[in-house]
Amino acid sequence: MAKDFTLLRSRMAPESQARAQAKAHAMLAEMPLNELRQARGLSQKMLAEVLHVQQPSIAKMEKRTDMYLSTLRSHIEAMGGKLEVVARFPDGAVKISNFSDLGAGVSG
């Protein structure tokens, strides 16, 4: 028998609810491209149509561990997002601006 998640959550202690929410936010803050696409409600076919490529190209790209920033940018923009490159150091983070002039839709 399925249970209503909202009801289950309401029965949790406030501390448990806070821990669960923090864990959920952490999981959503970092994910591979295929999970990001799925979380955005897009199929590989839908994304391929936006990028004017074949669906197998999307599958191949999502498995890559190395790609051009322009390729990643076009993939992210096709999902409705904006790619930003940020370097994180112990004393703070810096947004790298060299890549802000890369053209949308450029593939590498």
Residue pairs with C-beta under 8 A, 6 or more apart in sequence:
9 17
9 20
12 20
28 39
31 39
32 62
33 61
33 62
33 75
34 62
36 79
37 43
37 44
37 47
37 62
37 79
40 79
40 80
42 79
44 55
44 58
44 59
44 62
45 55
45 58
47 58
47 75
47 78
47 79
48 54
48 55
48 57
48 58
50 78
51 57
51 58
51 74
51 75
51 78
51 105
51 107
53 107
61 67
61 71
61 75
67 108
68 107
68 108
69 83
69 85
69 99
69 102
69 108
70 102
70 103
70 106
70 107
70 108
71 107
71 108
72 83
73 83
73 99
73 102
73 104
73 106
74 104
74 105
74 106
74 107
76 82
76 83
77 83
77 104
77 105
83 99
84 95
85 95
85 96
85 98
85 99
86 93
86 94
86 95
86 96
87 93
87 94
87 96
